[in-house]
Amino acid sequence: MDKSFIMGWSKATRIMPIAGALMLSPIIAVSFTAIPLLGLGLLAPVVFMIWLQYMTIRGGKYIVTGNEIIVKMFWTKTRRFSIDKIQKIDYIDLGTDWGRCPPNTRLQLAVYFERKYVKSVEPFRFGPSDRDGFVEALLEHNPGIIVDKKKEVGSV
C-alpha cells in the first residue's frame, strides 16, 4: 500500500514571496500609471517567482511504496531510496534561524543509510509535513530502524 506525504512548509516559505511582492508593488503601481506595458513587464516576473516557489515546495512529495522511498520534486529528477538500507532516523529541529532553515520545514528527519548503499557520511534530510506518519510507514517495512526523537535544535 502506497503512502504519500507532502513536504512541510516553514514560515520563510510563506513570507518571502509576499515580502518580495510587497517591495516591488510601489514600483509596479507607478509603472502601471505611467506606462501600462512597463507595469505588466514588471508584474509578470513577480507573479512567476511566486508561482515557481510555490510549485517547487508544494510540488514535492515523499511516497513510501513497497521497499522504497520515492522523492518527487517539481523539476528535479525523481530519487529512490531503499527502505531496507536505512539504519537510523533522527528527529531534528532546525530552529527558527532563517539562515539554517531551508524553504521546506524546519522540523525534519535525518535518515542514515548503510555506508555501502550511500557513499556519504552525512544523513539525508527529509521534511515531510507528518513526520510521525512517515516514520511509522518506514517502520512497517523495516522494523529494525533505530529511531531517536531526542535531538537538539540545529544538530544533525
C-alpha positions in Angstrom: 0.0 0.0 0.0 1.5 3.3 -1.1 1.6 6.2 1.4 2.2 9.7 0.2 3.5 12.6 2.3 3.8 16.2 1.2 6.7 18.4 2.1 6.2 20.7 5.0 6.4 24.5 4.9 8.3 26.9 7.1 7.4 30.5 7.9 10.1 31.7 5.5 8.3 29.9 2.6 5.1 31.7 3.4 6.6 35.1 4.0 9.3 35.5 1.4 7.2 35.6 -1.8 4.8 38.0 -0.2 7.6 40.2 1.0 9.1 40.3 -2.4 5.8 41.2 -4.0 5.2 44.0 -1.4 8.6 45.5 -2.0 8.1 45.7 -5.7 4.4 46.8 -5.6 5.1 50.6 -5.4 7.4 50.3 -8.5 4.8 48.3 -10.4 2.0 50.7 -9.4 3.9 53.7 -10.6 4.9 51.9 -13.8 1.2 50.9 -14.4 0.0 54.5 -14.2 2.9 55.9 -16.3 3.4 53.2 -18.9 1.0 50.2 -18.6 3.1 47.9 -20.7 6.1 48.5 -18.5 4.0 47.7 -15.4 2.9 44.4 -17.0 6.5 43.7 -17.8 7.5 44.2 -14.1 4.5 42.3 -12.8 5.0 39.2 -14.8 8.3 38.2 -13.2 7.0 38.7 -9.7 4.0 36.5 -10.3 6.2 33.9 -12.0 8.6 33.9 -9.0 5.8 33.4 -6.5 4.3 30.6 -8.6 7.7 28.9 -9.0 8.5 29.0 -5.3 5.0 27.6 -4.5 5.4 24.8 -7.1 8.9 23.9 -6.0 8.0 23.4 -2.4 4.4 22.2 -2.7 5.2 20.1 -5.8 7.4 17.9 -3.6 6.3 14.7 -2.0 7.6 11.5 -0.4 6.0 8.3 -1.4 6.6 5.1 0.7 5.8 2.2 -1.5 6.9 -1.4 -1.3 10.6 -1.3 -0.2 11.3 2.2 -1.5 11.0 5.9 -0.6 10.3 7.8 -3.8 11.2 11.5 -3.6 9.4 13.6 -6.2 10.2 17.2 -6.7 8.7 19.8 -9.1 11.6 20.0 -11.6 14.3 17.7 -10.4 14.9 14.0 -11.1 12.9 11.5 -9.0 15.1 9.8 -6.5 14.5 6.4 -5.0 15.9 5.1 -1.7 15.7 1.5 -0.4 14.0 1.2 3.0 16.0 -1.9 3.8 19.2 0.1 3.8 18.1 2.6 6.5 19.9 2.2 9.8 18.8 5.1 11.9 16.3 8.1 11.8 16.8 11.2 14.0 14.2 13.8 14.6 15.8 17.2 14.1 14.6 20.7 14.7 16.5 23.4 12.8 15.1 26.1 15.0 13.8 29.5 13.8 17.1 30.8 12.3 16.2 31.6 8.7 19.8 31.1 7.6 19.7 27.5 8.6 16.1 26.8 7.8 15.6 25.9 4.1 12.3 26.7 2.3 10.9 23.4 3.4 10.0 22.6 7.0 12.3 23.3 10.0 11.1 20.0 11.6 13.0 17.3 9.6 14.2 13.8 9.8 17.9 12.9 9.4 17.9 9.4 7.7 21.1 7.4 7.9 21.6 4.7 5.3 24.2 1.9 5.3 27.6 3.2 4.2 27.8 0.7 1.4 24.5 1.8 -0.1 25.0 5.6 0.1 28.7 6.8 0.0 28.2 9.7 2.3 28.8 10.2 6.0 26.1 12.9 6.1 22.4 11.8 6.5 19.7 12.6 4.0 17.3 15.1 5.4 13.6 14.6 4.7 11.0 17.2 5.7 7.5 15.6 5.5 4.6 17.6 7.0 3.7 14.5 9.0 7.0 13.2 10.5 5.4 10.6 12.8 3.3 9.1 10.0 6.3 9.0 7.7 8.4 7.2 10.3 5.6 4.7 11.0 5.3 3.9 7.3 9.0 3.2 7.2 8.9 1.1 10.3 6.1 -1.1 8.8 8.6 -2.1 6.0 11.8 -2.2 8.2 11.1 -2.6 11.9 14.9 -2.7 12.6 15.3 1.0 12.1 16.6 2.8 15.2 14.5 6.0 15.8 15.9 8.8 18.0 13.5 11.6 18.9 15.8 13.4 21.3 18.0 15.6 19.0 18.9 19.1 20.0 18.0 22.2 18.0 20.1 22.6 14.9 22.1 19.4 15.2 22.2 16.7 12.6 
